Amino acid sequence: MAEALAAVNKFLASPGQLKSLLAVIKGLRNGAVYGAKVRFPHALVMTFLFRNGSLQSKAQAIMEATVTHSKNLAQFVFLYKGLTALMALLQPQPSQLHSPLAAFIGGYLIFGKYNKVNEQINLYVMSRTVYALARLAVKRGYVSEPRGPAFPWFAAVVWGLVLWLFEYEGDTLQPSLRSSMTYLYHDSNVWTSLKNFLWHNK
């Protein structure tokens, strides 16, 4: 048994093209595991907080969201790593074009299929990408380094815009965000008794 395990470990530690292939397979595994770890608790909380229906329908919704997130992330990682490995094989000299091109293809094929899970993933990634690009602009010298703390101004602009959109153009917001904001800012204007003032929303 120990010899067989040692042989497997030696195989997995193989250098070169075989290692690239194994990295693609492990990427598939990591995408599936990470997707499930991230989505399950989120779906669990959001479903029981905001979704109506039977326990069975809620459990089904949680599992569907978890499977979709896990499957899509696994497929994307597999495709991305496979394409970058193929590009490196065809063009051995390093190129910064490999990564965005592979991700562009994977994004179109995997995360370009519209569903609520993909919408949330894309919005999550987009917000962090815009934030990183702003920091990159400062790092590269395209924008001057702020003289004081920039984060408070960033927060002020984000919240000022989102609350204006919510109050006057609410139909443009993503439904889950609109639902959360309705609970926080509109439902808190309505009560008829102590019961729905303190213990229940409505």
Backbone bond lengths (Angstrom), bond angles and torsions (degrees), N, CA, C in turn:
res aa  C-N    CA-C-N  psi(-1)  N-CA   C-N-CA  omega(-1)  CA-C   N-CA-C  phi
1 M - - - 1.459 - - 1.525 110.69 -
2 A 1.324 116.05 -45.08 1.466 121.14 -179.59 1.521 110.56 -62.89
3 E 1.356 115.99 -37.98 1.469 119.90 179.72 1.520 110.84 -67.13
4 A 1.324 116.25 -40.74 1.464 120.18 178.90 1.529 110.27 -63.88
5 L 1.322 116.52 -41.62 1.466 120.98 179.07 1.521 110.56 -64.58
6 A 1.336 116.74 -40.12 1.458 120.97 178.41 1.526 110.67 -64.06
7 A 1.331 116.68 -38.35 1.467 120.93 178.95 1.522 110.83 -66.02
8 V 1.320 115.86 -41.50 1.470 119.87 178.14 1.521 110.09 -63.92
9 N 1.339 117.40 -44.39 1.461 121.17 179.12 1.525 111.64 -61.94
10 K 1.344 116.29 -38.35 1.469 120.74 178.08 1.524 110.00 -65.61
11 F 1.334 116.65 -40.65 1.466 121.66 178.37 1.530 110.42 -63.21
12 L 1.328 115.94 -43.00 1.470 119.81 -178.08 1.524 111.95 -68.67
13 A 1.332 116.46 -25.13 1.465 120.67 -179.85 1.525 112.22 -88.56
14 S 1.342 116.69 8.32 1.463 120.66 -177.78 1.527 111.12 -60.68
15 P 1.326 116.90 138.73 1.468 120.65 179.81 1.532 111.71 -82.96
16 G 1.332 115.70 175.70 1.456 121.76 169.76 1.506 115.00 76.59
17 Q 1.359 114.22 -146.51 1.460 120.95 -173.19 1.524 112.26 -64.03
18 L 1.337 117.08 -33.27 1.462 119.82 178.34 1.524 110.32 -63.20
19 K 1.332 116.37 -38.41 1.460 119.73 178.86 1.524 110.40 -64.98
20 S 1.324 117.56 -37.78 1.466 120.87 177.95 1.522 110.49 -62.73
21 L 1.340 116.72 -40.61 1.462 120.81 178.57 1.521 110.81 -65.11
22 L 1.323 116.14 -44.10 1.460 120.04 178.80 1.531 111.31 -64.90
23 A 1.348 116.81 -34.08 1.464 120.78 177.66 1.528 111.04 -64.90
24 V 1.326 116.25 -36.13 1.464 120.84 176.84 1.529 110.01 -63.94
25 I 1.336 116.30 -43.22 1.467 121.02 -179.93 1.533 110.55 -65.96
26 K 1.346 116.36 -42.57 1.456 118.30 178.65 1.531 111.15 -67.65
27 G 1.330 116.56 -32.14 1.458 120.39 175.29 1.519 111.42 -61.72
28 L 1.327 116.19 -39.84 1.466 121.19 176.05 1.529 109.97 -60.13
29 R 1.318 115.38 -45.94 1.472 120.73 179.18 1.524 111.63 -62.36
30 N 1.352 116.44 -46.94 1.459 120.11 -177.95 1.527 111.79 -65.51
31 G 1.333 116.86 -37.28 1.458 120.22 177.52 1.516 111.53 -62.17
32 A 1.329 116.50 -43.05 1.463 120.74 179.78 1.527 111.32 -64.61
33 V 1.332 116.42 -45.12 1.472 120.48 -178.16 1.522 110.95 -67.30
34 Y 1.333 116.18 -46.82 1.465 119.62 -177.89 1.527 111.26 -64.29
35 G 1.327 116.50 -42.11 1.461 120.55 178.77 1.516 111.87 -58.89
36 A 1.322 116.39 -42.91 1.467 120.31 179.13 1.527 111.17 -68.03
37 K 1.339 116.96 -41.62 1.470 120.90 -179.51 1.529 111.57 -62.96
38 V 1.314 116.18 -39.77 1.460 120.41 -177.77 1.525 111.48 -76.21
39 R 1.326 117.11 -44.20 1.463 120.18 -171.21 1.518 113.17 -78.36
40 F 1.342 118.32 -38.98 1.464 119.68 -172.87 1.532 113.06 -57.22
41 P 1.355 119.14 -53.09 1.470 117.36 -179.73 1.523 112.57 -64.92
42 H 1.327 117.42 -35.80 1.465 120.67 178.51 1.521 110.21 -63.65
43 A 1.336 116.23 -48.28 1.467 120.41 -179.71 1.523 110.96 -64.13
44 L 1.320 116.69 -37.86 1.463 121.30 179.43 1.532 110.64 -60.39
45 V 1.320 116.33 -50.54 1.466 121.05 -177.87 1.528 110.90 -66.12
46 M 1.335 117.15 -50.26 1.463 120.85 -175.71 1.530 111.61 -65.02
47 T 1.322 117.51 -36.95 1.462 120.73 -179.37 1.514 111.07 -66.43
48 F 1.330 116.87 -46.52 1.464 119.25 -178.15 1.525 112.57 -75.18
49 L 1.326 117.73 -21.95 1.461 119.89 177.03 1.524 112.15 -80.07
50 F 1.342 116.87 -42.04 1.455 119.42 -166.66 1.528 115.53 -121.64
51 R 1.314 119.38 -10.85 1.459 120.20 -175.59 1.526 110.82 -98.80
52 N 1.324 116.31 135.46 1.461 121.60 174.13 1.523 109.51 -93.12
53 G 1.330 116.25 160.75 1.459 120.10 177.73 1.509 111.81 128.37
54 S 1.324 113.80 179.98 1.464 119.99 -177.94 1.523 110.66 -73.63
55 L 1.339 115.00 164.98 1.459 120.99 176.60 1.525 110.58 -59.87
56 Q 1.324 115.93 -37.77 1.468 120.68 -179.65 1.529 111.13 -65.16
57 S 1.345 116.67 -43.73 1.466 119.58 -179.47 1.529 110.79 -67.29
58 K 1.336 116.62 -34.47 1.459 119.98 177.53 1.527 110.90 -67.74
59 A 1.328 115.89 -43.58 1.472 120.26 178.61 1.528 110.54 -62.02
60 Q 1.316 116.26 -39.89 1.471 120.70 178.92 1.526 110.64 -64.84
61 A 1.329 116.95 -41.74 1.470 120.92 179.24 1.524 111.16 -63.38
62 I 1.328 116.07 -40.29 1.470 120.77 179.27 1.520 110.53 -63.79
63 M 1.330 116.30 -45.53 1.465 120.47 -178.75 1.528 111.18 -66.78
64 E 1.331 116.93 -40.40 1.465 120.26 179.82 1.527 110.93 -62.72
65 A 1.329 116.61 -44.70 1.463 120.45 178.84 1.524 111.27 -64.04
66 T 1.337 116.17 -41.63 1.465 120.65 -179.71 1.525 111.25 -64.72
67 V 1.316 116.47 -45.67 1.477 120.73 -179.82 1.524 110.52 -64.26
68 T 1.335 116.92 -42.98 1.465 120.62 -179.83 1.516 111.31 -61.57
69 H 1.334 116.76 -47.01 1.471 120.86 -179.95 1.528 110.35 -63.57
70 S 1.305 116.90 -46.88 1.461 121.86 -178.58 1.530 111.07 -62.15
71 K 1.324 116.45 -46.98 1.465 121.34 -178.17 1.522 111.35 -65.00
72 N 1.333 116.70 -45.59 1.459 119.87 -176.81 1.525 112.24 -67.19
73 L 1.318 116.27 -41.07 1.462 119.00 178.79 1.528 110.53 -66.94
74 A 1.329 117.13 -40.10 1.466 120.82 177.56 1.526 110.68 -61.64
75 Q 1.328 117.02 -44.95 1.466 121.02 179.76 1.522 111.37 -64.23
76 F 1.336 115.55 -40.56 1.463 118.68 -179.18 1.523 110.71 -65.04
77 V 1.339 117.39 -47.96 1.463 120.89 -179.17 1.531 110.03 -60.92
78 F 1.329 116.16 -42.93 1.469 121.12 179.05 1.528 110.69 -59.82
79 L 1.332 116.12 -47.32 1.462 120.72 -178.60 1.520 111.07 -67.81
80 Y 1.319 117.23 -44.52 1.466 121.35 -179.48 1.526 111.34 -60.93
81 K 1.328 116.32 -50.42 1.465 119.70 -178.36 1.521 111.30 -67.48
82 G 1.337 116.33 -35.89 1.460 119.65 177.62 1.521 111.85 -65.05
83 L 1.327 116.73 -43.74 1.466 120.95 -179.98 1.526 111.92 -67.91
84 T 1.337 117.78 -42.06 1.464 118.92 179.00 1.531 110.97 -66.84
85 A 1.330 116.96 -35.14 1.473 120.10 176.75 1.527 110.15 -65.98
86 L 1.327 116.75 -40.94 1.474 121.27 178.38 1.527 110.80 -64.97
87 M 1.324 116.70 -43.11 1.465 120.53 178.75 1.522 111.12 -63.11
88 A 1.335 116.46 -40.36 1.469 120.16 178.26 1.525 111.16 -65.26
89 L 1.322 116.43 -31.32 1.468 121.14 178.27 1.533 110.04 -71.22
90 L 1.338 115.94 -41.05 1.464 120.99 -178.91 1.520 112.30 -78.20
91 Q 1.325 117.17 -30.71 1.465 122.57 -179.89 1.524 108.10 -134.07
92 P 1.335 117.15 85.49 1.472 120.99 -172.31 1.529 114.90 -59.90
93 Q 1.354 117.33 -30.44 1.460 117.50 179.17 1.525 109.77 -69.80
94 P 1.337 117.07 136.52 1.469 120.47 -176.83 1.529 112.04 -59.23
95 S 1.315 116.01 141.83 1.463 121.93 178.06 1.527 109.25 -143.86
96 Q 1.340 116.11 133.06 1.457 120.37 177.82 1.524 111.99 -72.13
97 L 1.317 117.85 -7.83 1.463 120.63 178.14 1.523 112.67 -77.06
98 H 1.336 116.70 -25.43 1.467 120.04 -176.60 1.529 111.57 -58.08
99 S 1.324 116.12 -49.72 1.460 120.48 -175.00 1.532 112.69 -63.02
100 P 1.354 120.24 -54.16 1.458 118.36 -178.77 1.524 113.69 -65.76
101 L 1.335 117.15 -32.48 1.465 119.69 179.36 1.526 110.59 -67.10
102 A 1.329 117.19 -46.07 1.463 120.89 178.40 1.524 110.83 -63.01
103 A 1.339 116.61 -42.19 1.468 120.45 179.74 1.528 111.38 -67.64
104 F 1.329 117.07 -35.83 1.462 121.76 177.48 1.527 110.24 -60.64
105 I 1.328 116.03 -46.68 1.467 120.88 179.36 1.523 110.21 -64.41
106 G 1.340 116.64 -47.39 1.458 120.46 179.47 1.516 112.16 -63.28
107 G 1.334 116.71 -40.90 1.458 120.54 178.18 1.514 112.03 -60.60
108 Y 1.325 115.63 -43.13 1.470 119.85 179.87 1.528 111.26 -65.43
109 L 1.326 116.28 -46.73 1.468 120.44 -174.09 1.533 113.30 -76.27
110 I 1.322 117.69 -36.70 1.471 120.77 -174.57 1.532 111.41 -99.32
111 F 1.318 116.65 -58.32 1.462 119.70 -175.45 1.521 113.12 -88.12
112 G 1.329 116.79 -0.51 1.462 120.33 176.00 1.514 112.94 -83.82
113 K 1.322 117.91 -9.01 1.473 121.58 176.09 1.527 107.76 -80.82
114 Y 1.334 116.47 118.44 1.464 118.29 -173.03 1.524 112.05 -73.70
115 N 1.318 114.51 124.92 1.465 124.03 165.25 1.516 106.15 -157.73
116 K 1.322 116.70 168.88 1.465 120.49 -174.16 1.530 112.53 -62.51
117 V 1.318 115.94 -36.62 1.464 119.27 -179.17 1.528 109.99 -66.62
118 N 1.337 117.20 -48.01 1.461 120.57 179.03 1.526 111.41 -62.74
119 E 1.330 116.32 -37.23 1.461 119.69 178.09 1.524 110.21 -60.44
120 Q 1.327 117.24 -46.04 1.459 121.37 -179.28 1.527 111.49 -65.41
121 I 1.327 116.44 -41.80 1.472 120.23 179.06 1.524 110.22 -62.65
122 N 1.334 116.97 -47.02 1.460 121.00 -179.16 1.526 111.72 -62.41
123 L 1.338 117.18 -40.93 1.463 120.18 178.50 1.528 111.18 -66.41
124 Y 1.325 116.08 -40.39 1.477 121.37 177.73 1.528 110.24 -59.47
125 V 1.333 115.57 -49.54 1.465 120.30 -178.06 1.527 110.63 -67.31
126 M 1.336 117.39 -39.94 1.458 120.53 -178.71 1.524 111.65 -60.67
127 S 1.340 117.43 -45.64 1.464 119.79 -177.65 1.524 110.88 -60.93
128 R 1.312 116.85 -40.30 1.460 120.43 -179.42 1.532 111.56 -74.53
129 T 1.328 116.56 -29.55 1.461 120.51 176.87 1.521 110.85 -68.66
130 V 1.326 117.26 -45.15 1.470 121.22 178.29 1.530 109.84 -61.35
131 Y 1.318 116.74 -42.80 1.460 121.59 178.74 1.533 110.33 -61.47
132 A 1.331 116.26 -44.38 1.472 120.85 179.92 1.528 111.31 -66.34
133 L 1.335 117.42 -37.77 1.468 120.35 178.68 1.528 111.20 -64.59
134 A 1.332 116.60 -36.66 1.467 120.02 176.63 1.529 110.05 -63.48
135 R 1.320 116.53 -42.63 1.465 120.29 178.76 1.530 110.53 -67.44
136 L 1.346 116.82 -37.13 1.463 121.12 178.13 1.528 110.77 -64.06
137 A 1.349 116.54 -38.78 1.472 120.40 178.96 1.521 110.71 -60.52
138 V 1.339 116.64 -37.88 1.466 120.74 176.73 1.525 110.11 -71.12
139 K 1.323 116.32 -44.12 1.467 121.54 -178.61 1.527 111.98 -59.63
140 R 1.332 115.94 -41.07 1.465 120.33 -178.93 1.530 113.27 -83.22
141 G 1.307 116.76 -6.09 1.458 119.75 177.98 1.517 114.70 87.06
142 Y 1.350 117.92 9.12 1.465 120.51 177.76 1.531 110.48 -71.90
143 V 1.323 115.53 -28.25 1.456 122.25 178.60 1.524 107.22 -127.71
144 S 1.322 116.13 139.45 1.469 119.71 -178.96 1.530 110.80 -65.95
145 E 1.312 114.97 147.37 1.462 121.06 175.22 1.522 108.87 -61.87
146 P 1.334 118.03 128.03 1.471 119.52 179.37 1.527 111.12 -58.55
147 R 1.325 116.20 140.92 1.463 120.22 -178.38 1.524 111.69 -76.04
148 G 1.309 116.26 -28.95 1.455 120.75 178.27 1.525 109.52 -125.72
149 P 1.312 117.55 -173.64 1.464 120.82 178.75 1.533 111.20 -61.51
150 A 1.336 116.27 125.75 1.469 120.75 -178.84 1.526 111.71 -90.51
151 F 1.318 116.87 -23.36 1.464 119.66 -174.06 1.529 113.44 -60.98
152 P 1.338 119.91 -41.03 1.469 118.79 177.71 1.526 112.97 -59.70
153 W 1.348 117.42 -37.07 1.458 120.61 178.68 1.522 111.21 -70.31
154 F 1.329 115.33 -37.65 1.469 120.16 175.78 1.530 109.89 -60.16
155 A 1.343 116.49 -47.54 1.466 121.25 179.37 1.525 110.96 -62.10
156 A 1.328 116.29 -42.17 1.464 120.25 -178.76 1.519 111.89 -61.88
157 V 1.329 116.78 -44.16 1.469 120.77 -179.55 1.525 110.61 -66.38
158 V 1.343 117.25 -45.89 1.465 121.20 -179.24 1.525 110.99 -59.05
159 W 1.333 116.80 -49.20 1.466 120.00 -176.60 1.525 112.09 -72.76
160 G 1.322 116.69 -35.31 1.453 119.02 175.57 1.518 111.73 -61.30
161 L 1.333 116.47 -43.73 1.466 120.81 -179.54 1.520 112.07 -68.59
162 V 1.333 117.07 -45.57 1.461 118.99 -174.27 1.524 111.51 -68.37
163 L 1.323 117.78 -35.81 1.475 119.16 178.34 1.524 111.64 -73.16
164 W 1.327 117.57 -32.75 1.467 119.48 173.83 1.531 109.78 -64.39
165 L 1.334 116.09 -45.86 1.464 119.53 177.89 1.523 110.94 -60.33
166 F 1.328 117.10 -42.92 1.458 120.70 -178.48 1.526 111.43 -63.12
167 E 1.305 117.33 -44.71 1.466 120.94 -175.60 1.530 113.06 -74.19
168 Y 1.335 117.37 -31.62 1.465 118.59 -171.17 1.532 114.42 -121.57
169 E 1.333 117.89 -20.84 1.464 121.13 179.42 1.529 109.55 -137.43
170 G 1.331 115.38 47.45 1.460 121.19 -172.34 1.512 115.17 -58.45
171 D 1.342 116.61 -29.12 1.466 119.72 -178.33 1.525 112.48 -67.26
172 T 1.327 118.04 -13.56 1.462 120.86 179.76 1.530 112.00 -84.92
173 L 1.330 117.48 -15.93 1.463 120.50 -178.53 1.525 111.06 -80.65
174 Q 1.318 115.05 154.17 1.458 120.87 175.13 1.525 108.68 -61.05
175 P 1.359 118.12 136.38 1.472 120.99 -173.85 1.523 115.34 -52.67
176 S 1.332 118.22 -40.83 1.465 119.06 -177.70 1.530 110.98 -68.05
177 L 1.340 117.06 -36.48 1.459 120.12 176.82 1.527 109.92 -68.23
178 R 1.323 116.35 -42.62 1.466 120.09 178.90 1.523 110.92 -62.15
179 S 1.339 116.23 -39.79 1.461 120.88 178.87 1.531 110.95 -63.78
180 S 1.323 116.64 -43.39 1.464 120.65 179.01 1.524 110.93 -63.11
181 M 1.315 115.73 -42.33 1.463 119.66 -178.23 1.528 111.68 -70.89
182 T 1.316 116.87 -34.34 1.462 119.84 175.37 1.521 109.98 -60.80
183 Y 1.322 116.56 -45.07 1.463 122.24 178.69 1.527 110.75 -59.45
184 L 1.344 116.25 -43.75 1.460 120.36 -175.41 1.523 113.63 -76.05
185 Y 1.322 116.94 -44.28 1.465 119.78 -167.87 1.521 115.47 -106.88
186 H 1.331 118.44 -25.68 1.458 119.96 -179.47 1.531 112.30 -102.62
187 D 1.350 116.03 -45.06 1.459 118.64 179.97 1.527 111.71 -63.52
188 S 1.326 117.16 -24.50 1.461 119.71 179.99 1.532 112.25 -74.88
189 N 1.334 116.92 -3.67 1.468 120.99 175.56 1.532 112.35 -90.59
190 V 1.344 116.63 -6.28 1.468 119.72 -170.39 1.525 110.82 -122.24
191 W 1.342 117.23 127.00 1.460 123.45 171.15 1.522 108.07 -161.45
192 T 1.322 115.47 155.60 1.469 120.44 179.50 1.518 112.12 -126.29
193 S 1.327 116.70 -11.83 1.458 119.79 -178.61 1.520 109.45 -158.27
194 L 1.320 115.54 175.00 1.455 120.18 177.45 1.529 110.79 -61.15
195 K 1.333 115.42 -34.45 1.467 120.03 -178.26 1.518 111.79 -59.22
196 N 1.355 117.19 -52.04 1.461 117.86 -178.42 1.537 112.41 -91.58
197 F 1.320 116.24 10.24 1.464 120.02 169.37 1.525 110.14 -91.26
198 L 1.360 116.15 -40.05 1.455 120.18 -175.76 1.522 115.00 -109.40
199 W 1.345 117.43 -43.67 1.474 119.68 -170.44 1.525 113.59 -95.56
200 H 1.298 117.67 -34.39 1.460 121.11 -177.61 1.513 109.76 -126.80
201 N 1.325 114.69 151.21 1.465 118.88 177.86 1.514 111.14 -70.15
202 K 1.346 115.64 -46.87 1.469 120.23 -178.05 1.511 109.95 -132.24
